[in-house]
Amino acid sequence: MSKNAERKGSFKSISGDDLKDFYSSPNNEKNYNIDPGSFPYTRGIHKNMYRGKLWTMRQFSGFSTPEKTNERYKYLLKNGQTGLSVAYDMPTLMGYDPDHELSSGEVGVCGVNVASLQDMKILFDGIDLEKISVSQTINGPAIILFAFYVALAKKNGIDISKLRGTLQNDALKEYMAQKEWIFPPEPSVKLVVDIIEYCSENMPLYNPVSVSGYHIREAGSTAAQELAFTLNNGFAYIEECLERGLKIDNFAHRLSFFFNAHMDFFEEIAKYRAARRIWANRLKNRYGAKNESSLKLKFHTQTAGCSLTAQQPENNIVRTAFEAMSAVLGGTNSLHTNSLDETLALPSEKAAKIALRTQQILAFETGVPNVADPLGGSWYIEELTDKLEKQAMKYFEEIQEMGGTVQAIEDGYFQKKIAESASIYQESIDSKDRIIVGVNDFVEEDEELDIEILKISKDAQNTQENKIKNLRKDRNDEILNKKMKKLSDACKKDLNLVPFLIEVAEAGGTVGEIVEIMKKVYGEWEESFGI
């Protein structure tokens, strides 16, 4: 029996055959109850939503070496995961090879180490990239890892026009929140547009950027700030693409978003609804998009890492379940559920399976997916949706008055706003105005930790260092140097770098070596203001 048939069977047994795809007021009061699948998509981008197709269950995973992570991917796929999401380690995220002095002690610790095309090949060994949608969380060196991925597909004889997946590739949010940048903002945005342009011409099924509010929220923003700053970044990328000469309907439909599912249940649902409405109206009325798909905001959601606690970690299963339900009620297109042990270590296999099972129980047992936007028309939800939209509009005006997104970053606007909100949130916990179970109330004094903790072997560092040493010994440096020279010239001439990076990847260039070439042209970014 297919998964879709399974789900429909569950739907019939819970609610009966007469359940509608969606519900609305017969009078369409205040225009709130426009049908799901209709502009401006407040109630969802599909009329029948999950009754047509469930969200993608895409668990974020990566640790140690490509070999170890490949084993975890196959384990997750075997247990019902429907898409892959790559978590890279800190050296990879920062553009350093495993044998760089700053990589010492960090290789494979918070994700998988990938330094070359060879590593990428091992990471996806035995996994059909034509059939599995792959998301990659990488930003500073995103264009390099993307080139590795495309080079691997070509090496495996795959038509890259059939590749499906998402590259996070959101440089702007790094300066606001996550702080894992390499180059200054302007050249970083240029690299984002390079990938969008390449995909619009060569990879029509691939999402070249996932504009990320997740990290903005994890850094301490409010829901309204997450909504506003994230959509603002999306608009900034669109404007850069238009300035380059791209046509709005040739790329806008492949831009995707990545939101946080936090603990304020109803506010989160309203946030997703407001995001769809703002996006649809801006794309249609300001940018002149005609393609209906361009107007439909598509997004991935991850439950809030910052809501998890090291104290009483089993409670995190409950937190994650509520957050996941808010994402589904809000109409997410794909979902990652955090594991109970993530404040203590990378997820163990058991914890990762529980997180996946949480989504499966939500999908097949609760009946929640049976109706599109079941909370649409609720006075509270509609009021929250309107309120968040108005707050977002106010932020857009402030950013515009400051001279745009890059200028606001350089002035520290976003960073200061987020820091202020984070401080207020922490004060509410310290004062007990906000209760966190097991942390500032319902505390167990003699708590004993009784969960399995995943330990990363120190062998990962040695393994990756030896691999890169052998790679450098075996490759043809004469060919590589010629490709590197072409890359450097392309940087100086402001050309699209993707084709040049693919050639460097095929010649055996490493992440760290490529980043050094690019730094010589673009420079490095340092914050120059105080918060």
C-alpha positions in Angstrom: 0.0 0.0 0.0 1.4 3.5 -0.9 2.0 6.1 1.8 -0.8 8.2 0.3 -3.2 5.3 0.4 -2.2 4.7 4.0 -2.9 8.3 4.9 -6.3 8.3 3.2 -7.2 5.2 5.1 -6.3 6.9 8.3 -8.4 9.9 7.4 -11.5 7.8 6.7 -11.3 5.9 10.0 -11.0 9.0 12.0 -13.4 11.5 10.5 -15.6 9.8 8.0 -16.0 10.1 4.2 -17.9 13.4 4.4 -15.0 15.6 5.6 -14.3 18.6 3.4 -10.9 19.6 2.0 -11.3 22.9 3.8 -13.9 24.9 5.9 -14.9 28.5 5.5 -17.5 30.9 6.6 -20.4 31.2 4.2 -20.2 35.0 4.4 -16.4 35.3 4.0 -16.2 37.8 6.9 -13.3 40.3 6.6 -12.0 38.4 3.7 -10.4 36.0 6.1 -11.9 32.9 4.7 -10.6 32.9 1.1 -10.1 29.3 0.1 -6.8 27.6 0.6 -4.9 27.5 -2.7 -6.2 31.0 -3.6 -4.3 34.3 -3.6 -2.9 35.5 -1.3 -2.5 32.0 0.1 -3.0 32.9 3.7 -4.7 29.6 4.3 -2.2 27.6 2.3 -0.7 27.2 -1.2 -2.7 24.0 -2.0 -6.5 23.7 -1.9 -6.4 20.2 -0.3 -3.0 20.6 1.4 -1.8 17.4 3.0 -4.7 15.3 1.7 -3.0 15.6 -1.7 0.6 15.1 -0.4 2.1 15.0 3.1 4.9 17.3 4.0 8.4 16.0 3.4 10.0 14.5 6.6 13.5 15.9 6.3 15.6 15.2 9.3 18.8 17.3 9.6 21.7 14.9 10.0 25.5 14.8 9.7 28.4 13.9 12.0 32.0 12.7 12.0 33.1 11.5 8.5 31.2 11.1 5.3 31.3 7.4 5.8 29.6 7.6 9.2 27.0 10.1 8.0 26.3 7.9 4.9 25.4 5.1 7.3 23.0 7.4 9.2 21.3 8.5 6.0 20.6 5.0 5.0 19.3 4.2 8.5 16.9 7.2 8.4 15.7 6.4 4.8 15.1 2.8 5.9 13.0 4.0 8.8 10.7 6.1 6.6 12.4 9.5 6.1 11.5 11.0 2.8 14.3 13.5 2.2 17.8 14.2 3.3 19.2 17.3 5.0 23.0 17.6 5.4 24.5 19.1 8.5 28.1 20.2 7.9 30.7 20.6 10.7 32.3 23.9 11.7 35.4 23.7 9.6 33.3 23.1 6.5 30.9 25.9 7.4 33.8 28.3 7.8 35.7 27.3 4.7 38.7 25.5 6.3 40.2 22.1 5.3 40.4 19.5 8.1 44.2 20.0 8.4 44.0 23.8 9.0 45.1 24.8 12.4 41.7 26.3 13.2 40.0 23.0 12.4 41.8 21.2 15.2 39.3 19.5 17.6 36.3 20.5 15.5 36.4 18.1 12.6 33.1 16.1 12.5 32.0 17.4 15.9 28.8 19.3 15.0 28.2 17.9 11.5 29.9 16.0 8.7 33.3 17.1 7.4 33.3 17.6 3.6 36.4 19.1 2.0 36.4 17.7 -1.5 34.5 16.1 -4.3 35.8 12.8 -3.0 34.1 13.4 0.3 30.9 14.3 -1.4 31.0 11.1 -3.3 31.4 9.0 -0.1 28.6 11.0 1.6 26.0 10.0 -1.0 27.4 6.5 -1.9 24.5 4.2 -2.7 21.9 7.0 -2.6 20.1 7.8 -5.8 20.2 11.6 -6.1 17.6 11.5 -8.9 15.1 10.1 -6.5 16.0 11.6 -3.2 15.6 15.4 -2.5 18.6 16.7 -0.6 18.8 19.8 1.4 22.2 21.3 2.4 22.7 23.7 5.3 25.7 25.7 4.2 26.1 29.4 3.7 29.6 31.1 3.5 31.1 28.5 1.2 27.7 27.4 -0.2 28.6 27.9 -3.8 31.6 25.6 -3.3 29.6 22.7 -1.8 27.0 23.2 -4.4 29.6 22.9 -7.1 30.8 19.6 -5.5 27.2 18.3 -5.5 26.7 19.2 -9.2 30.0 17.7 -10.1 29.1 14.5 -8.3 25.8 14.3 -10.1 27.6 14.8 -13.5 30.2 12.2 -12.5 27.4 9.7 -11.8 25.7 10.3 -15.2 22.8 12.2 -13.7 21.0 14.8 -15.7 21.3 17.8 -13.4 18.0 19.2 -14.6 16.4 16.4 -12.7 18.1 17.2 -9.3 15.7 18.1 -6.5 16.6 19.7 -3.3 17.5 22.9 -1.5 20.7 24.8 -0.8 20.4 27.1 2.2 22.8 29.6 0.7 21.4 32.5 2.8 24.4 34.8 3.3 22.5 37.8 4.7 21.2 36.1 7.8 24.8 35.1 8.7 25.6 38.8 9.4 22.4 39.2 11.4 22.4 36.1 13.6 24.5 32.9 12.9 27.9 34.7 12.4 29.4 32.0 10.1 30.4 34.4 7.3 33.5 34.4 5.2 33.3 37.3 2.7 31.8 40.8 3.1 28.0 41.2 2.5 28.1 42.6 -1.1 30.2 39.8 -2.7 28.4 37.2 -0.6 25.0 38.4 -2.1 26.6 38.2 -5.5 27.5 34.6 -5.0 23.9 33.8 -3.9 22.7 35.3 -7.1 25.2 33.3 -9.1 23.6 30.1 -7.8 20.1 31.4 -8.5 21.0 32.3 -12.0 22.8 29.0 -12.7 19.8 27.0 -11.3 17.3 29.0 -13.3 19.1 28.1 -16.5 20.2 24.5 -15.7 18.3 23.0 -12.6 14.6 24.0 -12.8 13.6 21.6 -10.0 16.2 22.8 -7.5 15.7 25.5 -4.8 18.9 27.6 -4.9 18.3 29.5 -1.7 16.4 28.8 1.5 16.0 32.2 3.1 16.4 31.4 6.8 14.6 32.8 9.7 15.5 29.8 11.9 18.8 31.2 13.0 17.4 34.7 13.5 14.9 33.2 15.9 17.5 31.0 17.6 19.6 34.1 18.2 16.8 35.6 20.2 14.5 37.5 17.9 10.7 37.7 18.4 8.3 36.0 16.0 7.6 39.3 14.3 11.3 40.0 13.8 11.9 36.5 12.4 9.0 37.1 10.0 10.1 40.5 8.9 13.9 40.0 8.7 13.5 36.8 6.8 11.1 38.1 4.2 13.2 41.2 3.9 16.2 39.1 3.0 14.2 37.3 0.4 13.2 40.6 -1.2 16.8 41.7 -1.1 17.8 38.7 -3.1 15.0 39.2 -5.6 16.1 42.8 -6.2 19.7 41.8 -6.8 18.5 39.1 -9.3 16.4 41.7 -11.1 19.3 44.1 -11.2 21.4 41.4 -12.9 18.7 41.1 -15.6 16.9 37.9 -14.5 13.1 37.8 -15.1 11.1 37.4 -11.9 9.1 34.4 -13.0 12.2 32.6 -14.1 13.5 32.2 -10.6 11.1 33.4 -7.9 9.2 30.1 -7.8 12.3 28.3 -6.8 13.1 30.5 -3.8 12.2 28.8 -0.5 12.1 29.7 3.1 13.1 28.2 6.5 11.3 29.1 9.6 11.5 28.2 13.3 8.7 26.5 15.2 8.8 28.0 18.7 6.8 27.3 21.8 4.0 30.0 21.5 1.7 27.6 19.6 -0.9 30.0 18.1 1.6 32.8 17.4 3.7 30.4 15.3 0.7 29.3 13.2 -0.2 32.9 12.6 3.4 33.7 11.6 3.4 31.2 8.8 0.0 32.4 7.5 1.2 36.1 7.6 4.4 35.1 5.7 2.4 33.6 2.8 0.2 36.6 2.6 3.0 39.2 2.7 5.1 37.3 0.1 2.2 36.9 -2.3 1.2 40.5 -2.2 4.8 41.8 -2.6 5.6 39.5 -5.5 2.5 40.4 -7.4 2.1 44.1 -6.7 5.8 45.3 -6.4 7.7 42.8 -8.6 5.1 42.0 -11.1 5.2 38.3 -10.9 2.6 36.6 -13.2 3.4 32.9 -12.6 1.1 31.7 -9.8 3.9 29.5 -8.5 6.1 32.6 -7.9 3.4 34.0 -5.6 3.3 30.8 -3.4 5.7 30.9 -0.5 7.1 27.5 0.2 8.9 26.8 3.4 10.7 24.2 5.6 10.3 24.3 9.3 12.5 23.0 12.1 11.4 22.9 15.7 13.2 25.3 18.0 16.6 24.2 19.2 16.7 27.0 21.8 13.5 25.7 23.4 15.2 22.4 24.3 16.6 22.0 27.8 19.5 20.0 29.2 17.4 19.5 32.4 14.8 16.7 32.2 15.7 16.1 28.5 12.8 13.7 28.0 10.5 16.7 28.2 12.0 17.8 24.9 10.0 15.1 23.1 6.8 16.9 24.2 8.1 20.3 23.3 9.1 19.1 19.9 5.7 17.4 19.3 3.7 20.7 20.0 6.1 22.7 17.9 5.8 20.2 15.0 2.0 20.4 15.2 2.1 24.2 15.0 4.2 23.9 11.8 1.7 21.5 10.2 -1.3 23.6 11.2 0.5 26.5 9.7 1.0 24.6 6.4 4.7 23.8 6.3 6.0 22.0 3.2 8.7 20.1 4.9 9.7 19.5 8.6 12.6 18.6 10.8 11.8 17.6 14.4 14.6 18.0 16.9 15.9 15.1 19.0 15.5 15.1 22.8 19.3 15.0 23.4 20.4 17.9 21.2 21.4 20.2 24.0 23.8 17.6 25.2 25.3 16.1 22.0 24.5 15.2 18.4 21.4 12.9 18.3 21.9 9.3 19.0 20.2 6.8 16.6 17.4 6.2 19.2 16.8 9.9 19.7 16.8 10.5 15.9 14.2 7.7 15.4 11.9 9.1 18.2 12.1 12.5 16.4 11.1 10.9 13.1 8.4 8.9 14.8 7.0 12.1 16.2 6.3 13.3 12.7 4.9 10.0 11.6 2.4 9.9 14.5 1.4 13.4 13.7 0.9 12.5 10.0 -0.9 9.1 10.4 -2.6 9.1 13.8 -3.8 12.5 14.8 -6.1 13.5 11.9 -4.5 17.0 11.9 -3.5 16.7 8.2 -7.0 16.0 7.0 -8.1 19.6 6.5 -6.3 22.6 5.1 -5.9 25.5 7.6 -8.4 24.1 10.2 -7.8 27.2 12.4 -8.7 29.6 9.6 -11.5 31.9 10.7 -10.6 31.7 14.4 -10.9 35.2 15.8 -7.7 34.8 17.7 -5.6 33.3 14.8 -6.9 35.9 12.3 -6.1 38.7 14.8 -2.6 37.4 15.4 -2.0 37.0 11.6 -3.0 40.6 11.0 -0.9 41.8 14.0 2.2 40.1 12.8 1.8 41.3 9.3 1.5 44.9 10.5 4.6 44.6 12.7 6.5 43.1 9.7 5.5 46.1 7.5 6.8 48.5 10.1 10.2 46.8 10.1 10.3 46.9 6.3 9.8 50.6 6.4 12.6 51.1 9.0 15.1 49.0 6.9 14.2 51.0 3.8 14.7 54.3 5.5 18.2 53.1 6.6 19.3 52.6 3.0 18.5 48.9 2.5 19.6 45.5 3.9 23.3 45.7 3.4 23.5 49.2 4.9 21.4 48.1 7.9 23.8 45.1 8.5 26.8 47.4 8.3 25.1 49.7 10.8 24.3 46.8 13.2 20.5 47.4 13.0 19.4 43.7 12.9 22.1 42.6 15.3 21.0 45.2 17.9 17.3 44.5 17.5 17.8 40.7 18.0 20.1 41.3 21.0 17.5 43.5 22.7 14.8 40.9 22.2 17.1 38.1 23.5 17.8 40.1 26.6 14.1 40.7 27.3 13.3 37.0 26.8 16.0 35.9 29.2 14.9 38.5 31.8 11.4 37.0 31.6 12.8 33.6 32.5 15.1 34.9 35.3 12.1 36.7 36.8 9.8 33.7 36.4 7.4 35.7 34.3 8.0 32.9 31.8 8.1 29.4 33.2 10.4 26.8 31.6 9.6 23.4 33.1 12.5 21.8 34.7 14.6 25.0 34.5 13.1 27.7 36.6 10.1 25.7 38.0 9.2 22.0 38.6 12.9 21.4 39.1 14.3 18.1 40.3 17.3 18.7 42.6 18.8 15.2 42.3 18.2 14.6 38.6 20.1 11.8 37.0 20.8 11.7 33.3 19.5 8.4 31.9 19.8 8.8 28.1 22.3 7.6 25.6 24.8 10.2 24.5 26.4 10.0 21.0 30.2 10.4 21.2 32.2 11.5 18.2 35.4 9.5 17.8 38.6 11.6 17.6 39.5 9.4 14.7 37.4 11.6 12.5 40.1 14.3 12.5 42.8 11.8 11.6 40.7 10.1 8.9 39.9 13.4 7.2 43.4 14.7 7.4 44.8 11.5 5.9 42.2 11.7 3.1 43.1 15.2 2.1 46.8 14.5 2.3 46.3 11.5 -0.1 44.1 13.7 -2.4 46.8 16.3 -2.7 49.4 13.7 -3.5 47.4 11.9 -6.1 45.8 14.8 -8.1 47.4 16.6 -11.1 48.5 19.9 -9.7 49.3 21.3 -13.1 45.6 20.9 -14.2 44.3 22.1 -10.8 46.4 25.3 -10.9 45.1 26.2 -14.4 41.5 25.7 -13.1 42.3 27.8 -10.0 43.7 30.6 -12.2 40.5 30.6 -14.3 38.5 30.8 -11.1 40.5 33.7 -9.8 40.1 35.6 -13.1 36.3 34.9 -13.1 36.1 36.5 -9.6 37.9 39.6 -10.8 35.7 39.8 -13.9 32.6 39.4 -11.8 31.5 36.4 -13.8 29.1 33.6 -12.6 31.5 31.4 -10.6 29.5 28.1 -10.7 30.9 26.6 -13.9 34.5 27.5 -12.8 34.0 26.0 -9.4 32.7 22.7 -10.9 35.9 22.5 -12.9 38.0 23.1 -9.8 36.1 20.4 -7.9 36.6 17.9 -10.7 40.3 18.7 -10.6 40.6 17.9 -6.9 40.4 21.4 -5.4 39.5 21.5 -1.7 37.1 23.8 0.2 40.0 25.6 2.0 42.1 26.1 -1.1 39.1 27.5 -3.1 38.2 29.9 -0.3 41.7 31.2 -0.1 41.6 32.0 -3.8 38.3 33.8 -3.4 39.4 35.7 -0.3 42.2 37.3 -2.3 39.6 39.0 -4.5 36.7 39.5 -2.2 38.4 40.0 1.2 37.0 38.9 4.6 34.3 40.4 6.7 34.7 41.8 10.3 32.0 43.5 12.3 33.0 47.0 13.1 30.4 48.1 15.5 29.4 47.4 19.1 26.1 46.1 20.2 
